[in-house]
Amino acid sequence: MSVKRELFKGTLILTAAGLIARLLGLFNRIYLANLISNAELGRYQLIFPVFMFCMALSSTGMQVAVSKMVSAFHAAAKKREVRITVMMAIVWSLGLSLICSAILYLYADFISIRILNEKACGPYLHILAIALPFAAMHNCVSGYFYGCRETAVPAAAQLLEQLARVGCIFGLSVLVYHRHPADASVAVWGLAAGESVSCLLTLVCYKIHIHREERTSAAMEAVGKIRKRLWKYAGLLTVNRVSVTMLQSTEMILIPMMLTRYCGSSNRALELFGVMTGIVMPVISFPNTVTNALSTLLLPAVSEAEEVHNYRVIADTFEKSIQYCLMMGIFVCLLFAAYGGDIGVLLFDDVQAGYYIRLFAVLCPLMYIQSLLAGTLNGLGKMNETLMHHVIASAIRIAGILLLVPEMGIPGYVIGVFLANAVVTAIALVRMYQLAGVRLYAVRFLLFSACAAVLSARISVWSGNLGMVGFLPGNGSSLFWRLAWQCGIMLLIYMGFMLPWLGISLKKR
């Protein structure tokens, strides 16, 4: 199977699983928003920087390194090297995650008071410590399957993780919290349940898959050489991820602090933080499932092409991928700008959430291609450059938080994020042109996509008048059916413009 077909098939599987998982996650967010207060939702989101830092330190870089090395060994039919790589990665990541868990459990109160500035987060960190070893092993084994381009197992694990999380939260809400208000611990227990179940599934599937692989009798690379190569890749990536995560964690911790200055109340600041990170961002990033799946699979594909210096394949694959992602991002931007208020009211019965969905819509086009750019540069071995890009973006966002949020509130944060995304995207695209000769014909493509999106949005808004939706249930007065009609019309018209144009554009090339 060709690289393009494998990439398309893998992306399709991961996207389908990701969409279902995101739907389950969105349902979980809606359920949580009604189960716990916005302030508790803010506390739940506040512990995530700690979780992501521990994951970056123990396994996130290792996952990418495993994917890259397994891809190379798999292409060369070196099956024993694959087994050694995965086993080394699991042992290393498990050891680091256990150390992180012990520190997190023993110093939970110190972290919650001195770092998170929220004493109530202490008990939640105790629960979070349980999830870390399972998440670390899950990451390493998933890297193996991504390297082999066997996306069915990570996709199934993703779905099972969400099902376990939703099931745990629902069970606790019925059995434990039916007589008194729930707090954020119900969500953290759901996280731990999801990570443990997905870890067990991937480990079982790995054992089955590895025994089915044909054993080779060719001379094996020295174990020390494999270990040195793994540590080289994983070390660079871990430094990258830890540095980025520290900056991102700083952002997340600073946001409620600066919102407190803007609002004059720490509880109100936590409520806004909870709405923004627990409700608005999951909705805005929902379509990002496609780009995340594509980015995950681009890394091994680009690595293989780079090994043989086939830069035309890299450029062609990247150009098509980023055009599709931009096309989606522009459409979603206009969709949320036009109907974000209705979406917030429909899903969360929250007018404030709807306002922020519309506000954050401007971030969609650039936000959706960030992972794609980073994945491609990592596949080309430019880990240091992606680190620098993340540092630049975080510095701009932190400056926005410190300077704009105390004066403007959440709109100031949006301005900072938009500027950061724009700067880093420009730098990364220039670098891709230098490395692989990537040409995006950006002005022509963006102008056509933007015009098509604006026109389709206008037509869908006009179609929402009572005369045209009178055949819907409730004679068009139902918010759900009216929104479904208008969004469907907008999508059909937009695709009607874009698909023929893309076909003509790609044939010319």
C-alpha positions as CSV (number, residue, x, y, z in Angstrom):
1,M,0.0,0.0,0.0
2,S,1.4,3.5,-0.9
3,V,2.3,6.1,1.7
4,K,-0.7,8.2,0.7
5,R,-3.2,5.4,0.9
6,E,-1.8,4.2,4.3
7,L,-1.9,7.8,5.5
8,F,-5.5,8.3,4.3
9,K,-6.6,4.9,5.8
10,G,-4.9,5.5,9.1
11,T,-6.2,9.1,9.3
12,L,-9.7,7.9,8.5
13,I,-9.6,5.3,11.3
14,L,-8.2,7.7,13.9
15,T,-10.5,10.5,12.8
16,A,-13.6,8.2,13.1
17,A,-12.5,7.0,16.5
18,G,-11.5,10.5,17.5
19,L,-14.8,11.9,16.5
20,I,-16.7,9.3,18.5
21,A,-14.4,9.8,21.4
22,R,-14.8,13.6,21.2
23,L,-18.6,13.2,21.1
24,L,-18.4,11.0,24.2
25,G,-16.1,13.6,25.8
26,L,-18.4,16.4,24.8
27,F,-21.3,14.5,26.4
28,N,-19.1,14.0,29.5
29,R,-18.4,17.8,29.6
30,I,-22.1,18.6,29.3
31,Y,-22.9,16.1,32.1
32,L,-20.1,17.4,34.3
33,A,-21.2,21.0,33.7
34,N,-24.6,20.1,35.1
35,L,-23.2,17.9,37.9
36,I,-20.5,20.2,39.4
37,S,-20.3,23.9,39.6
38,N,-18.2,26.1,37.2
39,A,-15.8,26.8,40.1
40,E,-15.2,23.0,40.6
41,L,-14.9,22.6,36.9
42,G,-12.2,25.3,37.0
43,R,-10.4,23.4,39.8
44,Y,-10.5,20.2,37.7
45,Q,-9.0,22.0,34.8
46,L,-6.4,23.6,37.1
47,I,-4.8,20.2,37.9
48,F,-4.3,19.4,34.3
49,P,-1.0,21.4,34.0
50,V,0.4,19.1,36.7
51,F,-0.8,16.0,34.9
52,M,0.6,17.1,31.6
53,F,4.0,18.0,33.1
54,C,4.3,14.5,34.6
55,M,3.3,12.9,31.3
56,A,5.8,15.1,29.4
57,L,8.5,14.0,31.8
58,S,7.7,10.3,31.8
59,S,6.3,9.3,28.4
60,T,5.2,11.9,25.8
61,G,8.6,12.3,24.2
62,M,9.2,8.5,24.5
63,Q,6.0,7.8,22.5
64,V,7.1,9.9,19.6
65,A,10.6,8.3,19.8
66,V,9.1,4.8,19.8
67,S,6.9,5.7,16.8
68,K,9.9,7.0,14.8
69,M,12.2,4.1,15.6
70,V,9.6,1.4,15.2
71,S,8.7,2.9,11.8
72,A,12.3,2.6,10.6
73,F,12.8,-0.9,12.1
74,H,9.5,-2.1,10.7
75,A,10.3,-0.9,7.2
76,A,13.6,-2.8,7.4
77,A,11.9,-6.0,8.8
78,K,13.9,-5.8,12.0
79,K,11.3,-7.3,14.3
80,R,13.6,-8.1,17.3
81,E,14.8,-4.5,17.4
82,V,11.2,-3.4,17.5
83,R,10.5,-5.6,20.6
84,I,13.6,-4.3,22.4
85,T,12.7,-0.7,21.6
86,V,9.2,-1.0,23.0
87,M,10.4,-2.9,26.1
88,M,13.1,-0.3,26.9
89,A,10.6,2.5,26.4
90,I,8.0,0.9,28.7
91,V,10.5,0.2,31.5
92,W,11.9,3.7,31.3
93,S,8.5,5.4,31.2
94,L,7.0,3.3,33.9
95,G,9.9,4.0,36.3
96,L,9.7,7.8,35.7
97,S,5.9,7.8,36.1
98,L,6.1,5.9,39.4
99,I,8.6,8.5,40.7
100,C,6.2,11.3,39.5
101,S,3.3,9.6,41.2
102,A,5.1,9.3,44.5
103,I,6.1,12.9,44.5
104,L,2.6,14.0,43.4
105,Y,1.0,11.9,46.2
106,L,3.3,13.0,49.0
107,Y,3.5,16.7,48.1
108,A,-0.1,17.2,46.9
109,D,-0.8,19.9,49.5
110,F,2.4,21.8,48.8
111,I,1.7,21.7,45.0
112,S,-1.9,22.9,45.4
113,I,-1.1,25.7,47.7
114,R,2.3,26.9,46.5
115,I,2.0,26.3,42.8
116,L,-1.7,26.1,41.8
117,N,-2.7,28.7,44.5
118,E,-5.8,26.6,45.2
119,K,-5.8,24.5,48.4
120,A,-8.9,22.5,47.4
121,C,-6.9,20.8,44.6
122,G,-4.9,18.7,47.0
123,P,-7.2,15.6,47.2
124,Y,-7.6,15.7,43.4
125,L,-3.9,15.4,43.0
126,H,-3.9,12.2,45.1
127,I,-6.3,10.6,42.7
128,L,-4.4,11.9,39.7
129,A,-1.2,10.1,40.9
130,I,-3.0,6.8,40.4
131,A,-3.5,7.4,36.7
132,L,0.1,8.4,35.8
133,P,1.7,4.9,35.4
134,F,-1.2,3.6,33.3
135,A,-1.1,6.6,31.1
136,A,2.7,6.3,30.6
137,M,2.5,2.6,29.5
138,H,-0.4,3.4,27.3
139,N,1.6,6.1,25.5
140,C,4.6,3.9,24.8
141,V,2.6,1.0,23.4
142,S,0.5,3.4,21.3
143,G,3.8,4.7,19.8
144,Y,4.5,1.1,18.6
145,F,1.2,0.9,16.8
146,Y,1.5,4.3,15.3
147,G,5.0,3.4,14.0
148,C,3.6,0.2,12.4
149,R,0.7,2.3,11.1
150,E,-1.8,0.0,12.8
151,T,-4.2,2.6,14.0
152,A,-7.1,0.3,14.9
153,V,-5.7,-0.4,18.4
154,P,-5.1,3.2,19.4
155,A,-8.4,4.1,18.0
156,A,-10.2,1.3,20.0
157,A,-8.2,2.4,23.2
158,Q,-9.3,6.0,22.7
159,L,-12.9,4.9,22.5
160,L,-12.7,2.5,25.5
161,E,-11.0,5.2,27.5
162,Q,-13.8,7.6,27.0
163,L,-16.4,5.0,27.7
164,A,-14.7,4.0,30.9
165,R,-14.4,7.7,31.9
166,V,-18.1,8.5,31.2
167,G,-19.2,5.2,32.8
168,C,-17.2,5.9,36.0
169,I,-18.4,9.5,36.3
170,F,-22.0,8.4,35.8
171,G,-21.7,5.5,38.2
172,L,-20.2,7.7,40.9
173,S,-22.8,10.4,40.4
174,V,-25.6,7.8,40.9
175,L,-24.1,5.7,43.7
176,V,-22.0,8.3,45.7
177,Y,-23.1,11.8,44.9
178,H,-26.9,11.3,44.6
179,R,-27.5,12.8,48.1
180,H,-25.0,15.7,48.2
181,P,-23.3,18.0,45.6
182,A,-20.5,16.5,43.6
183,D,-17.0,18.0,43.5
184,A,-14.2,17.7,40.9
185,S,-13.0,14.4,42.4
186,V,-15.7,12.6,40.4
187,A,-14.1,13.8,37.2
188,V,-10.6,12.9,38.3
189,W,-11.7,9.3,39.2
190,G,-13.2,9.2,35.7
191,L,-9.8,10.2,34.2
192,A,-8.0,7.5,36.3
193,A,-10.5,4.8,35.2
194,G,-10.2,5.7,31.5
195,E,-6.4,5.6,31.6
196,S,-6.2,2.3,33.4
197,V,-8.7,0.6,31.0
198,S,-7.1,1.9,27.8
199,C,-3.6,0.9,29.1
200,L,-4.7,-2.7,29.7
201,L,-6.3,-2.9,26.2
202,T,-3.2,-1.7,24.4
203,L,-0.9,-4.0,26.4
204,V,-3.0,-7.1,25.6
205,C,-3.2,-6.1,21.9
206,Y,0.6,-5.5,21.8
207,K,1.3,-9.0,23.1
208,I,-1.0,-10.5,20.5
209,H,0.3,-8.4,17.7
210,I,4.0,-8.9,18.5
211,H,3.6,-12.7,18.6
212,R,2.0,-12.7,15.1
213,E,4.9,-10.8,13.6
214,E,7.4,-13.0,11.7
215,R,10.7,-13.5,13.6
216,T,13.7,-12.7,11.5
217,S,17.1,-14.4,11.6
218,A,19.1,-11.5,10.3
219,A,22.0,-10.0,12.3
220,M,20.5,-7.9,15.1
221,E,21.7,-4.4,16.0
222,A,23.5,-4.2,19.3
223,V,21.2,-3.5,22.3
224,G,23.5,-0.7,23.4
225,K,23.1,0.9,20.0
226,I,19.4,0.7,20.1
227,R,19.3,2.1,23.7
228,K,21.6,5.0,22.7
229,R,19.4,5.8,19.7
230,L,16.2,5.6,21.7
231,W,17.6,7.9,24.5
232,K,18.9,10.3,21.9
233,Y,15.4,10.7,20.3
234,A,13.5,10.5,23.5
235,G,15.9,12.8,25.4
236,L,15.5,15.6,22.8
237,L,11.8,15.1,22.6
238,T,11.4,14.9,26.4
239,V,13.3,18.2,26.9
240,N,11.1,19.7,24.2
241,R,7.9,18.5,25.7
242,V,8.9,19.3,29.3
243,S,9.9,22.8,28.3
244,V,6.7,23.3,26.4
245,T,4.6,21.8,29.1
246,M,6.2,24.0,31.8
247,L,5.4,27.1,29.7
248,Q,1.8,25.9,29.1
249,S,1.4,25.0,32.7
250,T,2.6,28.5,33.6
251,E,-0.1,29.9,31.3
252,M,-2.9,27.8,32.8
253,I,-1.8,28.8,36.4
254,L,-1.5,32.5,35.5
255,I,-4.9,32.7,33.8
256,P,-7.1,32.4,37.0
257,M,-4.7,34.7,38.8
258,M,-4.9,37.4,36.2
259,L,-8.7,36.9,35.9
260,T,-8.9,37.5,39.6
261,R,-7.4,40.9,39.0
262,Y,-9.9,41.6,36.3
263,C,-13.0,40.3,38.2
264,G,-12.0,41.2,41.7
265,S,-13.1,37.8,42.9
266,S,-11.1,34.5,43.0
267,N,-14.3,32.4,42.9
268,R,-15.6,34.3,39.8
269,A,-12.2,33.9,38.2
270,L,-12.3,30.2,38.7
271,E,-15.9,30.1,37.2
272,L,-14.7,31.9,34.1
273,F,-11.6,29.7,33.9
274,G,-13.9,26.6,34.2
275,V,-16.2,27.9,31.4
276,M,-13.3,28.7,29.1
277,T,-11.2,25.6,29.6
278,G,-13.9,23.0,30.5
279,I,-16.7,24.1,28.1
280,V,-15.5,26.4,25.4
281,M,-12.2,24.9,24.5
282,P,-13.5,21.3,24.1
283,V,-16.1,22.7,21.7
284,I,-13.6,24.8,19.7
285,S,-11.1,22.0,19.5
286,F,-13.6,19.3,18.6
287,P,-12.9,19.4,14.9
288,N,-9.2,19.2,15.7
289,T,-9.6,15.5,15.8
290,V,-8.8,15.3,12.1
291,T,-5.6,17.3,12.3
292,N,-4.4,15.5,15.4
293,A,-4.9,12.1,13.7
294,L,-3.1,13.4,10.5
295,S,-0.3,14.8,12.6
296,T,0.3,11.5,14.4
297,L,0.5,9.6,11.2
298,L,2.5,12.2,9.3
299,L,5.5,11.7,11.6
300,P,6.4,8.1,10.6
301,A,5.5,8.8,7.0
302,V,7.7,11.8,6.8
303,S,10.5,10.0,8.7
304,E,10.5,7.2,6.1
305,A,10.6,9.6,3.2
306,E,13.3,11.6,4.8
307,E,15.4,8.5,5.3
308,V,15.7,8.1,1.5
309,H,15.7,11.9,0.9
310,N,12.4,11.9,-1.0
311,Y,11.5,15.5,-0.3
312,R,9.0,15.6,-3.1
313,V,6.8,13.0,-1.3
314,I,7.2,15.1,1.9
315,A,6.2,18.3,0.2
316,D,3.3,16.7,-1.7
317,T,1.9,15.0,1.4
318,F,2.2,18.1,3.6
319,E,0.7,20.5,1.0
320,K,-2.4,18.4,0.6
321,S,-2.8,17.8,4.3
322,I,-2.4,21.5,5.3
323,Q,-4.8,22.6,2.5
324,Y,-7.5,20.2,3.8
325,C,-6.9,21.4,7.4
326,L,-7.1,25.1,6.5
327,M,-10.2,24.4,4.5
328,M,-11.8,22.8,7.6
329,G,-10.5,25.6,9.9
330,I,-11.9,28.4,7.9
331,F,-15.3,26.7,7.7
332,V,-15.4,26.0,11.4
333,C,-14.4,29.5,12.2
334,L,-17.4,30.9,10.3
335,L,-19.7,28.2,11.7
336,F,-18.8,29.1,15.4
337,A,-18.9,32.8,14.6
338,A,-22.4,32.5,13.2
339,Y,-23.9,29.9,15.5
340,G,-21.6,29.8,18.6
341,G,-24.3,31.5,20.8
342,D,-26.9,29.0,19.9
343,I,-24.5,26.1,20.4
344,G,-23.7,27.3,23.9
345,V,-27.3,27.6,24.8
346,L,-28.2,24.2,23.2
347,L,-25.4,22.2,24.8
348,F,-24.8,23.8,28.1
349,D,-27.9,26.1,28.6
350,D,-25.3,28.9,29.1
351,V,-25.4,32.2,27.3
352,Q,-22.0,33.1,28.6
353,A,-20.5,29.9,27.1
354,G,-22.1,30.8,23.7
355,Y,-20.5,34.2,23.8
356,Y,-17.1,32.8,24.4
357,I,-17.5,30.1,21.7
358,R,-18.1,32.9,19.2
359,L,-15.1,34.8,20.6
360,F,-12.7,31.9,20.3
361,A,-13.8,31.0,16.8
362,V,-11.2,33.3,15.3
363,L,-8.5,30.9,16.6
364,C,-9.7,27.9,14.6
365,P,-7.8,28.1,11.3
366,L,-4.4,28.6,12.8
367,M,-5.0,26.4,15.8
368,Y,-5.9,23.4,13.7
369,I,-2.7,23.3,11.7
370,Q,-0.3,23.7,14.7
371,S,-0.1,20.0,15.4
372,L,0.3,19.3,11.7
373,L,3.3,21.6,11.4
374,A,5.0,20.3,14.6
375,G,4.4,16.6,13.6
376,T,6.0,17.2,10.1
377,L,9.0,19.0,11.5
378,N,9.5,16.3,14.2
379,G,9.4,13.7,11.4
380,L,12.2,15.6,9.6
381,G,14.2,15.5,12.9
382,K,13.9,19.2,13.7
383,M,12.9,18.7,17.3
384,N,14.9,21.7,18.5
385,E,13.1,23.9,16.0
386,T,9.7,22.8,17.2
387,L,10.9,23.5,20.7
388,M,11.8,27.0,19.8
389,H,8.5,27.5,18.0
390,H,6.6,26.4,21.2
391,V,8.8,28.7,23.3
392,I,8.1,31.7,21.1
393,A,4.3,30.9,21.1
394,S,4.2,30.4,24.9
395,A,6.2,33.6,25.5
396,I,3.7,35.6,23.4
397,R,0.7,34.0,25.1
398,I,2.2,34.6,28.6
399,A,2.8,38.2,27.7
400,G,-0.9,38.4,26.6
401,I,-2.0,36.9,29.9
402,L,0.1,39.3,32.0
403,L,-0.6,42.4,30.0
404,L,-4.0,42.0,28.5
405,V,-6.1,39.7,30.7
406,P,-6.0,42.0,33.8
407,E,-7.4,44.8,31.6
408,M,-9.6,43.0,29.1
409,G,-10.4,39.6,30.7
410,I,-10.7,36.6,28.4
411,P,-10.8,38.7,25.1
412,G,-7.2,39.7,26.0
413,Y,-6.2,36.0,26.2
414,V,-7.8,35.4,22.8
415,I,-5.7,38.2,21.3
416,G,-2.5,36.8,22.8
417,V,-3.2,33.2,21.5
418,F,-4.1,34.5,18.0
419,L,-0.8,36.5,17.8
420,A,1.2,33.5,19.0
421,N,-0.4,31.1,16.5
422,A,0.1,33.6,13.6
423,V,3.8,34.1,14.4
424,V,4.7,30.4,14.8
425,T,2.7,29.4,11.8
426,A,4.5,31.9,9.6
427,I,7.9,30.7,10.9
428,A,7.1,27.0,10.5
429,L,5.8,27.4,6.9
430,V,8.9,29.3,5.9
431,R,11.0,26.5,7.4
432,M,9.0,23.8,5.5
433,Y,9.7,25.7,2.3
434,Q,13.4,25.7,3.0
435,L,13.5,22.0,4.0
436,A,11.2,20.4,1.4
437,G,10.2,23.1,-1.1
438,V,6.6,23.3,0.2
439,R,4.5,25.7,-1.7
440,L,1.0,26.4,-0.5
441,Y,-0.3,29.1,-2.8
442,A,-1.7,30.5,0.4
443,V,-3.2,33.8,-0.8
444,R,-5.3,32.2,-3.6
445,F,-6.4,29.3,-1.5
446,L,-7.2,31.4,1.6
447,L,-9.2,34.0,-0.4
448,F,-11.3,31.4,-2.2
449,S,-11.9,29.4,1.1
450,A,-12.8,32.6,3.0
451,C,-15.2,33.8,0.3
452,A,-16.9,30.4,0.1
453,A,-17.2,30.2,3.9
454,V,-18.7,33.7,4.2
455,L,-21.2,33.1,1.3
456,S,-22.3,29.7,2.7
457,A,-22.7,31.3,6.2
458,R,-24.9,34.1,4.8
459,I,-27.1,31.7,2.8
460,S,-27.5,29.4,5.9
461,V,-28.5,32.3,8.0
462,W,-31.1,33.4,5.4
463,S,-32.4,29.8,5.3
464,G,-33.1,30.0,9.0
465,N,-36.2,32.3,8.6
466,L,-39.5,30.7,9.7
467,G,-40.7,30.4,6.1
468,M,-37.9,28.0,5.1
469,V,-37.8,25.9,8.3
470,G,-41.5,25.6,8.9
471,F,-41.4,21.9,7.9
472,L,-39.0,21.1,10.8
473,P,-40.4,19.7,14.1
474,G,-42.0,22.4,16.0
475,N,-42.4,24.5,12.8
476,G,-38.8,25.6,13.1
477,S,-39.1,26.9,16.7
478,S,-36.9,24.1,18.0
479,L,-33.4,25.3,18.5
480,F,-31.9,21.9,17.9
481,W,-33.6,21.3,14.6
482,R,-33.2,24.8,13.3
483,L,-29.4,24.7,14.2
484,A,-29.0,21.3,12.6
485,W,-30.7,22.6,9.4
486,Q,-28.7,25.8,9.2
487,C,-25.3,24.1,9.9
488,G,-26.2,21.4,7.4
489,I,-27.0,23.9,4.7
490,M,-23.8,25.8,5.4
491,L,-21.7,22.6,5.1
492,L,-23.3,21.5,1.9
493,I,-22.9,24.9,0.2
494,Y,-19.3,25.2,1.4
495,M,-18.3,21.7,0.1
496,G,-20.1,22.5,-3.1
497,F,-17.7,25.4,-3.6
498,M,-14.5,23.8,-2.3
499,L,-14.5,20.2,-3.6
500,P,-14.5,21.1,-7.4
501,W,-11.9,23.9,-6.7
502,L,-9.6,21.4,-4.9
503,G,-10.0,18.9,-7.7
504,I,-9.0,21.4,-10.3
505,S,-6.1,22.8,-8.2
506,L,-4.6,19.3,-7.5
507,K,-4.9,18.2,-11.1
508,K,-3.0,21.3,-12.2
509,R,-0.2,20.3,-10.0
